[in-house]
Amino acid sequence: MEETVMEELICEEAILAEEIPEVKPAAVVNKNGVKAEAAIASGGGGAASGFSGTKIFTWFMVLALLGVWSSVAVVWLELVDYDNVIGKLSAYDADGDGDFDVEDAKVLLGVKERPVSLVQREAKEESAVEEQTAVPLPPISDDFIPEESKQFTDRPGSQETREAEEKTIQEDSEGNAEDQPEDMLKYKDKKKKPKLLNTFEKTIKTEIDAAEKLRKKGKVEEAVLAFDTLVQQYPQSPRCRYGKALAEDDLAEKMRSNDMLQKALITYKEASELPNATPDLIKATLKKRAERQQFLGRMRGALATLEKLVQIFPEDVALKNDLGVAHLLIGDNKSAKRVYEEVLAIAPSNGFAKVHYGFILKSENKIAESIPFLRDGLESGDPGTDDGRFYFHLGDALQRMGDDSAYKWYERGHQRGHFASVWQRSLYNVDGLKAQPWWTPKDTGYMDLVKTLERNWRTIRDEALSVMDKTTGLFVPEEENLREKGEWGQFTLWQQGKKAGESCHSVPKTCGLLERYPEATGCKRGQIKFSVMQPGTHVWPHTGPTNCRLRMHLGLVIPKTGCKIRCTNDTRAWEEGKVLIFDDSFEHEVWQDADSYRLIFIVDVWHPELTQYQRQTLSPI
């Protein structure tokens, strides 16, 4: 082909040579008075020894053709990322005319002032961004949870979720520009946008954007149809299928439908497995899938998804952190510990890994070892560390070590909005409920229940004593790691608003007395149980999990001295046949220094200010 092109050029040159006469340059007198034509003649014998106009034109045509073919190659083979180049140059568009030219250079060098209109426009844009980011995300309703979903446990949350990276990915789903260069004039840095479109998908970007616009406007049914049409038209497009998954996810949220959410999970998986999916799209898709699997209570499925992510992106520390959380959510602290040890080996200052590693150490009762990790992690301020549970456990660890700085951390947790007060540190609360450490029967409104308990205390006591024989195995040791020392056994009748197995068969009279008090038997955030504590027992200062209940203690067998309970800074003692009522979301502590055992009956009741609807819909604890 090259020979053909050269032959055509030679023929064209011959034709032009015949048609175009030789043109002599006009005689021009230079500043020295010498004609230019004479200078040319003396340079080598005129046209015969130099370049003729015909040859100049010929070489011009050759270079022009080479330029055309070079341009075609650059565009076709994508040798230059024009969006990236334009984006980088636009960062230096100082005068606001849309390009980078001499006038921009003058502004950057200080020779020319920046146009006032551009400064005002940028200020307005920055203000709009700040207003947009101040809008809180809508909460997810508690009722959108399947029956088989696991109950929420005391496990810290996902780093990716807390950083809201999914929101960023969805908002920037159309873009493929690289991150902007550092602005030497301290202009606002732009966050790197993920590349979700492959080479082919850039050619159908307009169609994808149109469907995505429907989704972002909340027209989720139309968005599902639009993306479904795109998937049928372009079945090998990962971005179209990812858009369909996002739309199905949004529709599931709108419909409160777990079936629709299951469809979204399948579509997420399909999108991640298509060939030519960009790494950013694979990451976004699988992260979203794992998040929604956790939402449905499918913790092991989420764990498998995150393990796949870490395998694909082994250098991504944030994904490793999320994998650690996934292990915690299924109770596999050992594997979670191993993951966070790996993270801290390569990123020793990672605050997210530190607080979770400290959390695990404390659960292993390695109190002293847990403190520096919890403290350093909280002080790092890294995303995912500002969680009430970490303030709670750090303060608790410090208290057990006799360190009064615990209250400094409780105060900080209160200031951060995690605790109602330094004393009241429950984490699962309903706002606006009356809060006081000690209550009277009249305060609660449950006078009839209190009278029933006090009138029948001997009957209740006798049934408890009949099952206290250790050979029955009904009283089991306290398992919440609340004791510093001693023995503390419990026999549970109701748990989370339901009878605990066949326990009432052993104490039928006691259960019969309580059956007509739904404020107690229906309290899904409480228990009804016997509690026996042996001499020499000390229960650490602690708080209950929720402010939605009050706790009644009926004294059954109380030694004359040595048994006491402190709630906040008020210490009291039990009496046989009398009910003490306190709010166990406030800090409380127990000592048993008597010569014989102490036996009480514990009855949790709903906080009296909760409505009937709240009592029915609050999740169990």
Residue pairs with C-beta under 8 A, 6 or more apart in sequence:
5 65
9 58
9 61
9 62
12 58
12 61
13 54
13 58
16 54
16 57
16 58
17 54
20 53
20 54
22 47
22 52
22 53
23 53
24 37
25 36
25 37
25 40
26 37
27 35
27 36
27 37
27 38
28 35
28 36
28 37
29 35
29 36
30 36
40 46
40 50
43 49
43 50
44 50
73 79
74 80
78 199
81 178
83 176
83 177
84 177
84 178
87 177
87 178
87 180
88 180
88 181
89 99
89 100
90 98
90 99
90 100
91 180
91 181
91 183
91 187
92 100
92 104
92 108
93 99
93 100
93 104
94 103
94 104
94 107
94 108
94 114
95 103
95 104
95 107
95 112
95 114
95 115
95 118
96 115
96 117
96 118
96 121
97 103
97 104
103 112
106 112
107 113
107 114
108 185
126 188
137 164
137 167
140 253
140 295
141 256
142 617
142 618
142 619
143 256
143 617
144 253
144 256
144 258
145 295
145 296
145 297
146 258
146 296
146 297
148 297
149 296
149 297
150 297
150 299
151 619
151 620
151 621
152 619
153 329
153 331
154 389
155 325
155 328
155 329
156 325
156 328
156 355
156 356
156 359
156 384
156 387
156 389
156 390
157 325
157 384
157 387
158 291
158 294
158 322
158 325
158 384
159 318
159 321
159 322
159 325
159 352
159 383
159 384
160 166
160 287
160 291
160 318
160 319
160 322
161 291
162 383
162 384
163 318
163 383
163 384
165 287
165 318
166 284
166 287
166 288
166 291
168 191
168 194
169 194
169 196
169 280
169 284
170 216
170 246
172 193
172 194
173 194
173 196
173 212
173 239
173 242
173 243
174 196
174 197
174 205
174 208
174 209
174 212
175 193
175 194
176 193
176 195
176 196
176 197
176 202
177 193
178 192
179 190
179 191
179 192
179 193
180 189
180 190
182 189
183 189
194 280
194 281
194 283
194 284
195 278
195 279
195 280
195 281
196 239
196 242
196 278
196 280
196 281
196 284
197 205
197 208
197 239
197 278
198 238
198 239
198 276
198 277
198 278
199 276
200 234
200 237
200 276
201 208
201 234
201 237
201 238
201 239
201 240
204 230
204 234
204 237
204 240
207 230
208 230
208 239
208 240
208 243
210 226
211 223
211 226
211 227
211 230
211 240
211 243
211 247
212 223
212 243
214 220
214 222
214 223
214 226
215 223
215 227
215 243
215 246
215 247
215 250
218 250
220 247
220 250
220 251
220 254
221 251
223 243
223 247
223 250
224 244
224 247
224 248
224 251
226 247
227 240
227 241
227 243
227 244
227 247
228 244
230 237
230 240
230 243
230 244
231 237
231 240
231 241
231 244
234 240
236 274
236 275
236 276
237 274
238 271
238 272
238 274
238 276
238 277
238 278
238 281
238 282
238 285
239 271
239 281
241 267
241 270
241 271
241 274
242 268
242 271
242 281
242 284
242 285
244 267
244 271
245 264
245 267
245 268
245 270
245 271
245 285
245 288
246 264
246 288
248 260
248 261
248 263
248 264
248 267
249 261
249 264
249 288
249 292
251 257
251 260
252 258
252 259
252 260
252 261
252 263
252 264
253 261
258 296
261 292
261 295
261 296
262 296
264 292
265 289
265 292
265 293
268 285
268 286
268 288
268 289
268 292
269 289
271 277
271 281
271 285
272 281
272 282
272 285
272 286
272 289
277 285
279 312
279 313
282 312
283 309
283 312
283 313
283 316
283 319
286 305
286 306
286 308
286 309
286 312
287 309
287 319
287 322
289 305
290 302
290 305
290 306
290 309
290 322
290 326
291 302
293 299
293 301
293 302
293 305
294 302
294 326
294 329
299 326
299 329
299 330
300 330
302 326
302 329
303 323
303 326
303 327
303 329
303 330
306 319
306 322
306 323
306 326
307 323
309 316
309 319
309 322
309 323
310 316
310 319
310 320
310 323
313 319
317 343
317 346
317 347
317 350
317 353
318 352
320 339
320 342
320 343
321 339
321 340
321 343
321 350
321 352
321 353
321 356
321 384
323 339
324 336
324 339
324 340
324 343
324 353
324 356
325 336
325 356
327 333
327 335
327 336
327 339
328 336
328 356
328 360
333 360
333 363
333 364
336 356
336 360
337 357
337 360
340 353
340 356
340 357
340 360
341 357
343 350
343 353
344 350
344 353
344 354
344 357
347 353
349 380
350 380
350 382
351 376
351 377
351 378
351 379
351 380
351 381
351 382
351 384
351 385
352 377
352 382
352 383
352 384
352 385
353 377
354 373
354 374
354 376
354 377
354 380
354 385
355 373
355 374
355 377
355 378
355 384
355 385
355 387
355 390
356 377
357 373
357 377
358 370
358 371
358 372
358 373
358 374
358 375
358 377
358 390
358 393
358 394
359 370
359 374
359 389
359 390
359 393
361 369
361 370
361 373
362 370
362 374
362 393
362 396
362 397
365 481
367 397
367 400
367 401
368 397
368 401
370 393
370 397
371 394
371 397
371 398
371 401
374 390
374 393
374 394
374 397
375 394
375 409
377 385
377 390
378 385
378 386
378 390
378 391
378 394
378 409
386 416
387 418
388 413
388 416
388 418
388 419
388 425
388 427
389 427
391 409
391 410
391 412
391 413
391 416
391 418
391 419
392 413
392 418
392 419
392 425
392 427
394 406
394 409
395 406
395 407
395 409
395 410
395 413
395 425
396 406
396 540
396 541
396 542
397 406
398 404
398 405
398 406
398 409
399 406
399 540
399 541
400 484
400 540
407 422
410 419
410 422
410 425
411 422
413 419
413 425
414 420
414 421
414 422
418 427
419 425
420 426
420 429
420 435
420 547
420 585
421 435
423 437
423 568
423 586
423 587
424 435
424 543
424 547
424 583
424 585
424 586
424 587
425 543
425 585
425 587
426 543
426 544
426 545
426 546
426 547
426 585
427 545
427 546
428 525
428 545
428 546
428 548
428 621
429 546
429 547
429 548
429 585
430 547
430 548
430 607
430 610
430 614
430 618
432 609
433 547
433 548
433 607
433 609
433 610
434 607
434 608
434 609
435 547
435 583
435 585
435 586
436 443
436 583
437 567
437 568
437 570
437 582
437 583
437 586
437 588
438 567
438 570
438 572
438 581
438 582
438 583
439 550
439 581
439 582
439 583
440 581
441 447
441 450
441 579
441 581
443 581
443 608
444 450
444 550
444 581
444 605
444 608
445 608
446 517
446 519
446 605
446 608
448 517
449 517
449 519
449 520
449 552
449 603
449 605
450 552
450 579
450 581
452 513
452 517
453 460
453 513
453 552
453 554
453 579
453 601
453 603
454 554
454 577
454 578
454 579
456 509
456 513
457 554
457 555
457 556
457 576
457 577
457 601
458 577
459 509
459 510
459 513
460 507
460 509
460 510
460 513
460 554
460 556
460 601
461 556
461 557
461 599
461 601
463 506
463 507
463 508
463 509
463 510
464 491
464 507
464 510
464 530
464 556
464 599
464 601
465 557
465 599
466 506
466 507
467 474
467 475
467 491
467 506
467 507
468 475
468 532
468 599
472 506
474 491
474 503
474 506
475 489
475 490
475 491
475 530
475 532
476 489
476 490
476 491
477 487
477 488
477 489
477 490
478 488
478 489
478 490
482 488
482 539
482 540
482 542
483 537
483 538
483 539
483 540
484 538
484 539
484 540
485 536
485 537
485 538
486 533
486 534
486 535
486 536
486 537
486 538
486 592
487 533
487 534
487 537
488 531
488 532
488 533
488 534
488 537
488 539
489 531
489 532
489 533
490 529
490 530
490 531
490 532
491 503
491 529
491 530
492 500
492 503
492 527
492 528
492 529
493 499
493 500
493 503
493 504
493 507
493 510
493 511
493 514
493 528
493 529
493 530
494 500
494 514
494 520
494 521
494 523
494 527
494 528
494 529
495 527
496 524
496 525
496 526
496 527
496 620
496 621
497 521
497 522
497 523
497 524
497 526
497 620
499 511
504 510
504 511
510 601
514 520
514 521
514 528
514 603
515 521
517 605
519 605
519 606
520 526
520 528
520 603
520 604
520 605
521 528
522 606
522 615
523 549
523 604
523 605
523 606
524 615
524 618
524 619
524 620
524 621
525 545
525 546
525 548
525 549
525 604
525 606
525 618
525 620
525 621
526 549
526 551
526 604
526 605
526 606
527 602
527 604
528 602
528 603
528 604
529 601
529 602
530 556
530 599
530 600
530 601
530 602
531 599
531 600
531 601
531 602
532 597
532 598
532 599
533 563
533 590
533 592
533 597
533 598
534 592
534 597
535 562
535 592
535 593
535 594
535 595
535 596
535 597
536 592
536 593
537 590
537 591
537 592
538 590
538 591
538 592
539 589
539 590
539 591
540 589
541 566
541 587
541 588
541 589
542 587
542 588
542 589
543 584
543 585
543 586
543 587
543 588
544 551
544 584
544 585
545 585
545 621
546 585
546 621
547 583
547 585
547 607
548 606
548 607
548 610
548 614
548 618
549 584
549 604
549 605
549 606
549 607
550 581
550 582
550 583
550 584
550 604
550 605
550 606
550 607
550 608
551 581
551 582
551 583
551 584
551 602
551 603
551 604
552 579
552 580
552 581
552 602
552 603
552 604
552 605
553 565
553 574
553 579
553 580
553 581
553 582
553 600
553 601
553 602
554 577
554 578
554 579
554 600
554 601
554 602
554 603
555 574
555 575
555 576
555 577
555 578
555 579
555 580
555 600
556 576
556 599
556 600
556 601
557 576
557 596
557 597
557 598
557 599
558 573
558 574
558 575
558 576
558 598
558 599
558 600
559 594
559 595
559 596
559 597
559 598
560 594
561 594
562 591
562 592
562 593
562 594
562 595
563 573
563 574
563 591
563 592
563 593
563 594
563 598
564 571
564 572
564 573
564 590
564 591
565 571
565 572
565 573
565 574
565 580
565 582
565 588
565 589
565 590
565 591
566 572
566 588
566 589
566 590
567 582
567 583
567 584
567 586
567 587
567 588
568 586
568 587
568 588
572 580
574 580
574 598
574 600
582 588
592 598
606 615
610 618
